Amino acid sequence: MENNFVANFIDKLRNSRDFTISFLIHVIFVAIFGTTVLFKAVQEPPDFEGGSEGFVGSTEETAPPPQQTQQEMPQTQDVTVTPTPVNNSAVNAITTTATSPTSFSMAQMVMAPVPTAAPAATTMSAPKPSAPVGGVKGTGMTAAAAAGIKGFTGGWGKGSGSGTGTRSREFEFTAYIGQYAGGDWDSTISTVKRTKPGRGVEPDNIDNGSLPNLLGYISEFSGGKIKTNYKNVKTIKLDSPDFFSLKPPFIFLTGSKDFVLTEPEVENLRKYVSLGGAIWGDSSRPGRNSRFDIAFRREMKRVLPDKDKEWEELPPNHPVFTGHAYYPEVKEVPPGINFYKEPVYCLKIYGEIAVIYTANDYGDMWQFALDTDRKKLYLETDRPGYAPPHATYLAQNQQLLDLRERLIFNVEPPALDMSFKFGVNMIIHLLTRWESKVKSATSL
């Protein structure tokens, strides 16, 4: 009976042409494409490319860090055993050229990041060499540097005086307003325009203002022992070679705007301070983060870019604020315009001030004139026809006077007098700060 069933089934297959053709087609299709389908299922990971959840999202550029793209590992041999391709169909081409997940994973695990900076041992500043014999112990100042500073600064002080302290001594020096491009370097002074042959009209002598008044104050109230150029204050360009023949103890820089020094100006100032000069910056817009404040701090770090020379505050025990100062009553930073009381900042070389910065706008305070007793403002209208001895050079800025008690505050005589005394203490310190160091250089 079973033989009859099989015979009947085969007989029906022979008589069913459609069924036979369908069967043969399926057999051929499986024979041709079966191996490729199985290979694709094993070889292509579903989450490798494409889709926001994929390992490397195909729609988002997520390039590896630069250190990994700069040093690629050699391409590893694909360790997957792949069946022999049956043909060159499109499906086969796609699946066999895709990056193997095995090779990609290995590269990620063994690739070491390439350092973006040299090892710490090569980037750290080399330790400062000790000063050779004849130098100044503990400062890094060589004998040659001390000799250069002594030669540059030696003419400011005129003997040690008959008593003790700086009040008994005599000094003589010239000071200048630094002229730079791009800012308002003349914001606290009034300049006299002069015509020079071949050079046109340019600022030459300064008529009045911050520095002339400060120099006039120190000349007047020192009884003539401190001789300054208060009647003939001039500007000086920051790239001028005259720095090294005139030998000023400091260059006064002021302003309220942004500015950028040229490379020749930077180099000239660097040489100047290395010989013992100083740069005194005073912002005419009090407080931190003004345009001048940001620019001055930035540009002075170009002049002294060493990593060991950073802005620091003058401490309370600094000679400017102690009993040994010219005016010992100045015991702390005096408030400036509108009561601003920012610390005094400096950059140092060999342990001494190279750049001093006051952000309290003392320059505008020094545009007010005090009467001879220093207890009130000098106002010509108070006593017509009378002028105190210093009135010819201690000039009043009438515009600032008109703004007093409306937009400008803390410009009453006691505050003004203290700001002048602070300025005198700073000048005396700048005149004397190198004396003990250069004397201790044994080879001089």
Secondary structure, 3 states (H helix, E strand, C coil): CHHHHHHHHHHHHHHCHHHHHHHHHHHHHHHHHHHHHHHHHHHCCCCCECCCCCCECCCCCCCCCHHHHHCCCCCCCCCCCCCCCCCCCHHHHHHHHCCCHHHHHHHHHHCCCCCCCCCHHHHCCCCCCCCCCCCECCCCECHHHHHHHHHHHCCCECCCCCCCCHHHCCEECCCEEEECCCCCCCCCEEEEEEEECCCEEEEEEEEEEHHHHHHHHHHHHCCCCEECCHHHCEEEECCCCCHHHHCCCEEEEEECCCCCCCHHHHHHHHHHHHCCCEEEEEECCCCCCCHHHHHHHHHHHHHCCCCCCCCEECCCCCHHHCCCCCCCCCCCCCCCHHHCCCCCEEEEECCEEEEEEECCCHHHHCCCCECCCCCCECCCCCCCCCCCCCCCCCCCCHHHHHHECCCECCCCHHHHHHHHHHHHHHHHHHHHCCHHHHHCCCCC
